[in-house]
Amino acid sequence: MTTEAFIRRWPTGVHKAELIEGVILFTWMSGPFDERDVAAAQLVYPGRVVRLTSEGNLKVHPAA
């Protein structure tokens, strides 16, 4: 993995993490997240729904 990829990918590319009504919101620091980041987050949060927002942030919803 290159240094640039390391800085941009989730979770190392997170600028801020917030908990909003039970949903974790990860905002990006150096470029929007993509489906690779969603796949990584799904491994860390099994059973939860991970979504990519239109702004390129990640949302992790509680397990249903």
N, C-alpha and C positions, 0 to 999 in steps of 0.2 A: 504494500500500500504506500502510495506517495504521501509526502507531507501535506500537499494541497488537499488530497482526498481525506486525509485524517482530520484536517481542520474543518472541512465542509460536512462530513458525515455525522449522523446522529450516533451516539450522544455527545461526541466531542464538539460538534458544531453548534451546540445550543447556546443561545444568548441568555435566555431566561426561561424558567419553568414556573408555571402558575397553576394553582388548583382552583378551578372555577366550577362551583356547584357539582363537585365530585368528578369533574373531568380535568385531566392533566393536559395543559397546553404547553408545548415546547415551541418557542419562537427561535428562528434561525439567526445566526450571527454573520455568516459570510456568504450566504446564498441559500435559496430555497431548498427544502428537503424534497426528495422524490420517492419513488416506489421502493428503491433499495433501502431507504431509511425506514419506511413502513414495515418492510420485511424484518429488519433488525429489531424494531420495537415490538413486533409481534412475538419474537422469540423471548424477549425480556418480560413481556406482559402476557403470558398465555391465558387464554380464556377471555381476554378483553378485546374490545373493538378499537382498532387503531385506524384513524382516518387522516388523510392529507387534505388540508384546507386549500381554498383557492389562492391564499396568500403564500402557500408553500410551508405552512407550519404543520406540526403534528398534534393531533388530539388523541388521547387515550381515554376511552369511555369505560366506565365500570362494567364488570361482568354482568350479563343479563340474567 
